[in-house]
Amino acid sequence: MKDNIQETPSKSIFILTGELSGEIHGANLIKGIKKRCNLNISGMGSKKMGEAGVDIVVDYKDISLVGISELFKKFYPIITALRKIKRYIKKTKPLLIILIDFPGFNLRIARYAKALGTPIVYFIPPQIWAWHKSRIKAIKAYIDLVICILPFEKRFYDEQGIDARFIGHPFLEVVKPQLKKEEFLKVLGLAKEQKIITIMPGSRENEIKKHMPVLMETIQILKKRLGNFYAVLPIAENMDEWVLKDYLKKEVAIIPVRGLNYDALHYCDVAIIASGSATLEAAISGAPSVVIYKISFVSYLLAKLLVNVKFISLPNIILEKELFPEIIQHLNPEMIAEKVLYMLNSGRDGIKMDVECLKAQLGGPGVYDVAAEEIINFLEKRYGAIS
C-alpha cells in the first residue's frame, strides 16, 4: 500500500470496491481497460486488484462488513478510509471514478467526487430494487452511468431516468469446474459411490459463526436419514481457516477444500448455501440447493421494514419463482434437513429447465470486455480520444 500522493498524475482512474466478490469483478474489469488504453489506476481494493495493476490506496479488509449492526464496530476505520480517499481524489483529480457495489461507503465518495466535478460510473450497482430504494435519489444525483449485470436492473434504472447499460453476468464465463469429476474425487480422496453435500456458510467471520453450528446439526440429522455421505466445505479465498478450526475438529465428516469452489458445486448432489453470490454460482452449476441466512436481530428487524422482494437469493429473484427453497433467520436444522432431502430427491434433472431459463436471461460472453468498452466510450465522449 502506498501513501505517497502525486499532485498531477496523467490520465488516471480511481476504482472502489469493499469486498472479495466485487474485487474479483474489479480486477477483471481493470484488465479489460488496460488492454484498450494506457491509464494509471488506483483505488480501494486488496490483493487481486493489486495483482491487476491497481495502486491500492486503501485496503478494504478493515472496513468490510455484513449487517447494519456491524457499522458501529467499524465506525472509526470506515471514517479513516473515507477521509484518506477523499484527500487522494482531491489531489490526484482522476478522469473517472468507478464504483463497485458497497453502496453505504461508495455513495459517500460519489457525493464528494461529484462536487469536485469528477464523473462517476457505477459498475455492478447496489441492489436498491430490493431494499433501500431511497438511494435511487443519490444515484440519480451523483452517477453518470450505471453498468448492470442483472437483466431486470436496466428496466429499473430506465424507469428512473438514469443512463444504464446491461452487459450480461460474468458468472456465466467464470463459474466452471477446474477438474474432471474423477480428478476432483481423487484430490479429496472421495469414493464415487458416496453422495456429496456441499456446504457454504459464507466467507465472513460473522456469517460462519451464525451458520456453521446450524449446518453441523443439519449434517448430524442427515446422517441419520441418509447414512454415509461426504460434506464438502469450500473455503473462500478471503476466509481464514482458523475461523473454521473448532467446527472441523467437532465434525469429522466435513471435508474442507480451498480453490475448488466451483468444482464442489458442479459435482455435488445437493448444496446448502448462505444467501449471496454463491446462490447464483450454484444455479449456473446446476446444483440443487437450499438457501439459508441469519443476521443480527437488529439488522433483521430493519430488513423486515426495508426489504421489498419476495425472495432473497438471486436465482429466485431473477426467475420470479422458487428454484431454491429459502430458510431465513429462524434456522431450524430439522427444517433445513427436510428441504435438503427434497432437493436431493428432485436432483439436477428436476431443476434443469429452470437453470437453462436462468442462464438465457444472464446475457452472453465477454462481459468484462463489454464493460471496459462502455467505460472507454464514456471517457472518449467526455475527454476525446484516450490512448
Disulfide bonds with the S-S distance in Angstrom:
none
